[in-house]
Amino acid sequence: MTDPAFWRGKKVFLTGHTGFKGAWASLLLRRLGASVYGYALEPTHQSALFVTAGIADDIKHCFGDIRDLGALRNAMAEAEPDIVIHMAAQALVRPSYEEPVETFATNVMGTVHVLEAARQLRSVQVILNVTSDKCYENNGAGTAFREGDRLGGDDPYSNSKACAELVTHSYRHSFFNRAGAARVVSARAGNVFGGGDFARDRLVPDAMQAFLEGRALRIRNPNSVRPWQHALDPVLGYLTLVERLAGDDRFVGGWNFGPDSASEVPVGTVVEHLIALWGEGARWTADAGPHPHEAAYLRLDCAKARRELGWTPRLDLAQGLRLTVDWYKALRDGRDLRKFSLDQLDQVVGAVQAA
């Protein structure tokens, strides 16, 4: 459970605030009473959550690239944050095959730049680097990955996230290992969904855009198993981790934030849920390929977060997908999406008294 008293008045530097999960994090942090300074590229879709929820009016922010160390350092120095949450990334597997240099530059050197900028500031107390469940070396066995398992990744995206984990480890032990230094942690989650995501080659936003346009969703690998969760569940886990880390060195390291095992299901199961929720006109067809390699199975063991942080997902698969479909139907129907998004946040988190 997040503590509004902890976040009230905290200065948070958030990279990737224009992205899907970063936008939900911005809404939640403001709801908790934090002062947010966002740093990210401009949003790529006119209906993205950052735009439709009016987040630019809610926080101080600037558009910038984490590959630009000078600009990033200046923005972070201006913010003088207590907490740095790094979410900016090239976040998709398939585009990483098309743009491997950009993927490694963003996900690896971008992480170096965030940590380097943060270590210059005495104000920073906690640094959270958000990576991915795909940072683990996946042999296809289907066993759930634990935080101590071997890092790896065959495709450029997964490999870059493993590299970002190694960068975080190196900075933690090389530069943040003295008394009074910021505490550094990483969080691993993936296959999140929710309202306001318009990334291409991601199952749920692809489905929502297809249904909005009245066309069939094309599916590459209906039997691939993933841990599916609404974006607010891992975001709540991240904030819980930051709260614990702020007062205790024992929480440094890597942490998994995934759904219950009942939400680790094949792509085809998620699609059938979405079709049932959307209703008339929703349908899918097979996309025969050819396609780049993607792992058939990916599962996370989140016992550590449950045991040591007291974190558990608040939404099951059906609840999360219902919220998501409702959001896109609200977009279709011309609803006030700022109010609608905040109402959904309050449904999940509960009424917050801080802001």
Residue pairs with C-beta under 8 A, 6 or more apart in sequence:
1 240
1 310
2 28
2 32
2 236
2 239
2 240
2 243
2 349
3 243
4 32
4 33
4 352
4 353
4 354
5 354
6 243
6 246
7 29
7 32
7 33
7 34
7 239
7 354
8 32
8 33
8 34
8 354
9 33
9 34
9 35
10 33
10 34
10 35
10 82
10 83
11 34
11 35
11 37
11 79
11 80
11 81
11 82
11 83
11 123
12 29
12 34
12 35
12 36
12 37
12 81
12 82
12 83
12 84
12 85
13 37
13 39
13 75
13 76
13 79
13 81
13 83
13 84
13 85
13 118
14 22
14 25
14 26
14 29
14 36
14 37
14 38
14 39
14 85
14 87
15 22
15 38
15 39
15 40
15 66
15 84
15 85
15 86
15 87
15 88
15 114
16 22
16 40
16 86
16 87
16 88
16 89
16 130
17 23
17 25
17 26
17 36
17 38
17 39
17 40
17 50
17 55
17 59
17 61
17 87
18 38
18 40
18 41
18 42
18 43
18 48
18 50
18 55
18 63
19 40
19 50
19 87
19 88
19 89
19 91
20 48
20 49
20 192
20 194
20 196
20 197
20 198
20 199
20 231
21 87
21 130
21 192
21 231
21 234
21 235
22 38
22 40
22 50
22 87
22 88
23 48
23 49
23 50
23 53
23 55
23 196
24 49
24 194
24 196
24 231
24 232
24 235
24 345
25 85
25 87
25 235
25 238
25 239
26 36
26 38
26 50
26 55
26 58
26 59
27 49
27 53
27 55
27 58
27 341
27 342
27 345
28 232
28 235
28 236
28 239
28 345
28 349
29 36
29 239
30 36
30 58
30 59
30 355
31 342
31 345
31 346
31 349
31 352
31 354
31 355
32 239
32 352
32 354
32 355
33 352
33 354
33 355
35 59
35 60
36 58
36 59
36 60
36 61
37 59
37 60
37 61
37 75
37 78
37 79
37 81
38 55
38 59
38 60
38 61
38 62
39 61
39 62
39 64
39 66
39 72
39 75
39 76
39 88
40 61
40 63
40 64
40 88
41 63
41 64
41 65
41 88
42 63
43 50
43 51
44 198
45 51
45 198
47 196
47 198
47 331
48 196
48 197
48 198
49 55
49 195
49 196
49 197
49 337
49 341
50 56
50 196
52 196
52 331
52 337
52 338
52 341
53 196
53 337
53 338
53 341
53 342
54 338
60 79
62 75
64 71
64 72
64 75
65 71
65 72
66 72
66 88
66 106
66 110
66 111
66 113
66 114
67 105
67 106
67 109
67 110
67 113
68 113
69 113
69 116
69 117
72 113
72 114
72 117
73 113
73 116
73 117
73 120
76 84
76 117
76 118
76 121
77 117
77 120
77 121
80 121
80 123
81 121
81 123
81 124
82 123
82 124
82 125
82 126
83 124
83 125
83 126
83 127
83 128
83 242
83 246
84 114
84 118
84 124
84 126
84 127
84 128
84 182
85 128
85 130
85 238
85 242
86 111
86 114
86 127
86 128
86 129
86 130
87 130
88 106
88 110
88 114
89 106
89 107
89 110
89 130
89 161
90 96
90 99
90 102
90 103
90 106
90 107
90 157
90 160
91 132
91 157
91 199
92 157
92 199
92 200
92 201
92 202
93 134
93 155
93 157
93 158
93 201
93 292
93 294
94 201
94 291
94 292
95 103
95 157
95 200
95 201
96 103
96 155
96 156
96 157
96 160
97 155
97 156
97 292
100 156
103 156
103 157
103 160
104 156
104 160
104 163
106 160
107 157
107 160
107 161
107 163
107 164
108 160
108 163
108 164
108 167
111 129
111 164
111 167
111 168
112 167
112 171
114 127
114 129
115 127
115 129
115 167
115 168
115 171
115 175
115 184
116 171
118 124
118 127
118 182
119 171
119 175
119 176
119 182
124 182
125 182
125 183
125 246
126 182
126 183
126 184
126 185
126 242
126 245
126 246
127 176
127 182
127 183
127 184
127 185
128 185
128 186
128 187
128 238
128 241
128 242
128 245
129 164
129 165
129 168
129 184
129 185
129 186
129 187
130 186
130 187
130 189
130 238
131 161
131 164
131 165
131 168
131 186
131 187
131 188
132 157
132 158
132 161
132 188
132 189
132 190
133 145
133 188
133 189
133 190
133 191
133 227
133 256
133 258
133 298
133 300
134 153
134 157
134 158
134 161
134 190
134 295
134 298
135 151
135 152
135 153
135 158
135 161
135 162
135 164
135 165
135 188
136 145
136 149
136 150
136 151
136 152
136 153
136 162
136 188
137 149
137 150
137 151
137 152
137 153
137 162
138 145
138 152
138 153
138 154
138 158
138 295
138 297
138 298
140 295
140 296
140 297
141 297
142 225
142 297
142 299
143 299
144 299
144 300
144 301
145 256
145 298
145 299
145 300
145 301
146 256
146 301
146 303
146 304
147 188
147 253
147 254
147 255
147 256
147 304
151 162
151 165
151 166
152 158
152 159
152 162
153 159
153 160
153 161
153 162
154 293
155 292
155 293
155 294
164 186
165 186
165 188
165 254
168 184
168 186
171 184
172 184
172 252
175 181
176 182
176 183
176 184
183 245
183 246
183 249
183 251
183 252
184 252
185 241
185 242
185 245
185 251
185 252
185 253
185 254
185 255
186 253
186 254
186 255
187 234
187 237
187 238
187 241
187 254
187 255
187 257
188 254
188 255
188 256
188 257
188 300
189 229
189 234
189 237
189 256
189 257
189 258
189 300
190 226
190 227
190 258
190 298
191 203
191 226
191 227
191 228
191 229
191 298
192 229
192 230
192 231
192 233
192 234
193 203
193 204
193 205
193 228
193 229
193 230
193 231
193 320
193 321
193 324
194 230
194 231
194 232
194 320
194 323
194 324
194 327
195 323
195 324
195 326
195 327
195 328
195 330
195 331
195 337
195 340
195 341
195 344
196 327
196 337
196 341
197 204
197 205
197 208
197 231
198 205
198 209
199 205
200 206
203 219
203 267
203 270
203 271
204 270
204 274
204 321
204 324
206 217
206 218
207 217
207 271
207 274
207 282
207 284
208 274
208 324
208 325
208 328
210 216
210 217
210 218
211 217
211 274
211 278
211 281
211 282
211 328
212 328
212 331
212 332
214 281
216 283
216 284
216 285
217 271
217 282
217 283
217 284
217 285
218 284
218 285
218 286
218 287
219 267
219 268
219 271
219 284
219 285
219 286
219 287
220 287
220 289
220 291
220 294
221 267
221 291
221 294
221 296
222 266
222 267
222 268
222 271
222 286
223 266
223 267
223 268
223 296
224 266
224 267
224 294
224 295
224 296
224 297
225 264
225 265
225 266
225 296
225 297
225 298
225 299
226 264
226 265
226 267
226 298
227 258
227 259
227 263
227 264
227 298
227 299
227 300
228 259
228 263
228 264
228 265
228 270
228 317
228 320
229 258
229 259
229 263
229 313
229 315
229 317
229 320
230 315
230 319
230 320
230 323
230 324
230 348
232 314
232 315
232 345
232 348
232 349
233 257
233 259
233 313
233 314
233 315
233 320
233 348
234 257
234 258
236 311
236 314
236 348
236 349
237 255
237 257
237 305
237 309
237 311
238 257
240 309
240 310
240 311
241 251
241 255
241 305
241 309
241 311
244 251
244 308
244 309
245 251
245 252
251 308
251 309
255 304
255 305
255 309
256 300
256 301
256 302
256 304
256 305
257 300
257 302
257 305
257 311
258 264
258 299
258 300
258 302
259 313
259 316
259 317
260 313
260 316
261 299
262 316
262 317
263 313
263 316
263 317
263 320
264 299
265 317
270 317
270 321
271 284
273 317
273 318
273 321
274 282
274 321
274 325
275 282
275 283
275 284
277 321
277 322
277 325
278 325
278 329
302 311
305 311
306 312
314 348
314 349
315 323
315 348
323 344
323 347
323 348
326 344
327 337
327 340
327 341
327 344
330 337
330 340
331 337
346 352
